[in-house]
Amino acid sequence: MANPDYFAKFGQFIHWYANVERMVHYVFRHFSGLPQEAARTIDGGMNLSALISLIRRIIIARKVADAERNELEFLFDHLGHITKLRDYLIHRGGDSFGEHIISTNYHIARSEVDFEYIELNLSDIQDAALDCGQMYMRFDLLMEPDAAWFKEPGAREWLMRPWRYKPRQPKKPKARGAAQGREP
């Protein structure tokens, strides 16, 4: 039986990830400059990667300030790492052994050469959830630079702290040659 903490931390992570995903829709609507109902007809049902791609094109076309563009790219980059973690856990599942989690593609790998796994800790999932909360607030601040909550003591320090989640690379024990970075 999996560690109950795994389910609690996993649930928190999915909750905050969904909130960030929702916030990216608001970011699109904000930077598109379109009325809300018109923007909804474009982004409604759009997956996250397509939406981010659209936002990138819009901020170039609308000549958004460099500081805002850099912040969006910074957020999108880290969201990409967290999305990979989410995809591993949602689409491949995870087996919890105390504080350790292993997620594999065993059930979908075409051959043993394609087999890969990623090793995580509960702290990785918790860190990703905390980063999602931080991203949510940074997206909010982009859209509302004079937000009252940002004036609260400690808000700036919390918001600008380094990311907690450090991306993990999958391991491919049977990969050969270029796939492992070696010559055959």
N, C-alpha and C positions, 0 to 999 in steps of 0.2 A: 504494500500500500504506500502511496506517495505521501511525503511529508505534508501535513496540513498547511504549513507555512507556504509551501509551493503554490497551493491553490489560492491562498490569500494574496500573495505577492503577484501571482499571474493575473488575478482578477483586477487588482489595482492597476497593473500595467495596461491591461486591455481597456480599462475605463479611461485612463489618461491618454492612451493612444487614440481612442475614438474621439476624445475631446479635441486633440490636436488636429485630427483629420477634419473634423467639423470646422475648426478655426481656419484651416486652409481655404475652405469654401468662402468664409467671410473675407479673407485676405483677397481672394479673387474678386469678390463683389466690390470691395473697397477700391482696389487699384484699377478695376475695369472702367470705373466712372459711369457705369450704366445704372439706371434705376434698378432697385432690388428685384422686382418682378422680371425684368428683362434679363438680368444677370442669372437669375435662377433657371431660366429656360436654357441657358448655355451650360451651366455647371451642374445642374441637377442630374444625378446618376453617374457623373464622371468619376473615374477612379483617380486615386491620389497622384500617380505618376503623370497621367495625362493632364491633370489639373495644374500640377507644378510646372509642367512644360508650357502650358498656356499662360500661366502667370509670368514666366520668364519672358515670353514673347511680348506680353502686354507692357511690362515695366520698361522694356527697351523702346517699344513704339511710343509709349507715353512720356518717354524721357524722364523717368523717375530719378531723383537725386542719387548720386553715387553712394552716399551713406545708407540710404534705405535699400538700394540694390544689394550692397555688400552684406547688410544684415539679413536680407531674405536669402541670399546664397549661403550664408553661414548656417542659418536655420535649416534650409533645405538639405544641405550636406549632412548634417547630423541626423535629420529626420530620415534620410536614406539609410543610414546605418541602423537606426532603430527599426525601420520598416523591415530590413533583412532579418533582424532578430525576431520580430513579430511573425514574419513569414515562416521562419524555421519552426517556431513553436506552434503556430496555428496549422500549417500545412503538413508538417512532418511529425508533430507531437514532441513530447519530451518525457523522458523517464527520470523520475526524481529519486535520488538515493541520498537521503539526509539533506545536506546543503548543496549537493552536486546534482546537476541536470545534464543529461545527454540527449541530443536531438540528432536523428540520422535520416538519411534518405534511403535506407535499406529497402523499404517496401516499394520504392519507385525507381531505384537505380537500374539501368539497363544491363549492367554487368558489374562484376566486382571491381573493375577498374574505375567505374563511375561512383562507387560507394564513397560517401563522406559522412563525417559526423562533426558535431561541434560540442565542446564541453563548456558548460556554464556553471555559475554558482547562483544561489538565491540572491546574492547581493547584486549580480549583473541585472537581474530582472527588476529589483528594487531601484537600482540606479537609473535604468531606462525609464521607469515610471516617474521618478523625480525629474529627470530631464524633460519628459513630456510635459509635466506641469510647468517647468521653467520655459519651454518653448511656447506653450500656450500663452503665457503672460508676455513674452517678448513679441509674439505676433500681435497681441492686444495693444501693446505699447506702440507698435508701428502704426496702427490704425488710429490710436488716440494718444498722441504724444503728451498731452496734458492730463493724463489719467490721475485722479486723486490718489489712488492706491500707491502710485509710484513715489508720492511725497512722504509716505509712511517711513518711519525710521527702519533702516536695514533693508528696505525694498531694493534699492539700487545694488547693494552688495550681493544680495541673494540672486537677483536677476542676472548679474554679470559674472557670476562665479563660473569656473571652468566646468565643462560637461563631466558628469560622473561616470556615465556608461562609456566603456572603452570597447570598441568593436572586436569581436573574436573572429578569427578566420577558421573556416572548416578544415579538417584534416582529411587527407585522401591517402589512406595507407597503401593502396594498390596502384596508385597513379605512377606512370612511367614517363621518362624523358621530359619533354617540355612542360608537361602538366605539373611536374614537381619542380620545375626550374632547373633541371639537369639535362645534360645531353644523353641520348639513348645509348 
